[in-house]
């Protein structure tokens, strides 16, 4: 038996899990893991701050309360876009 999709997704970006090691994001049919070692801005953020994310222009994630913005290309091919966090 197959489940049928009922309606349209109301969220472009879905935070699937927040763990002790990072956060899981589901976006455009793909799942991404943002490890706190590489994305330290999220480690001490509240659940509300992490969940308040916007997708801009179809490829740019933005967390206003944290002043963090990430490009999807960097999540898909991180070796091409090394992050430097201060």
PEUR-V978101 format. One record per residue. RES is the residue in one small letter. PSI is psi in degrees with one decimal (NA if undefined). Layout:
RES|PSI, RES|PSI
This chain:
x|139.4, x|135.1, x|140.8, x|138.6, x|125.7, x|110.7, x|-176.6, x|145.8, x|136.7, x|-6.2, x|128.0, x|-32.5, x|129.7, x|122.5, x|112.7, x|-32.6, x|144.0, x|115.6, x|-176.0, x|-13.6, x|-19.2, x|-167.9, x|147.5, x|129.6, x|136.5, x|126.8, x|129.8, x|43.0, x|6.9, x|153.0, x|137.0, x|141.4, x|124.2, x|98.0, x|134.3, x|-26.2, x|-32.2, x|-22.0, x|67.7, x|-16.0, x|-23.4, x|-14.1, x|-42.6, x|9.3, x|153.4, x|163.0, x|-42.8, x|-43.6, x|-40.7, x|-40.4, x|-17.2, x|73.5, x|144.2, x|146.6, x|117.0, x|135.1, x|16.3, x|-0.1, x|7.0, x|116.7, x|137.6, x|126.0, x|98.2, x|-47.8, x|-26.6, x|-7.9, x|47.7, x|131.3, x|135.4, x|141.2, x|139.2, x|-32.6, x|-37.1, x|-29.2, x|-33.6, x|-36.1, x|70.5, x|-26.5, x|-22.7, x|-15.8, x|75.0, x|135.8, x|143.3, x|110.8, x|137.5, x|NA
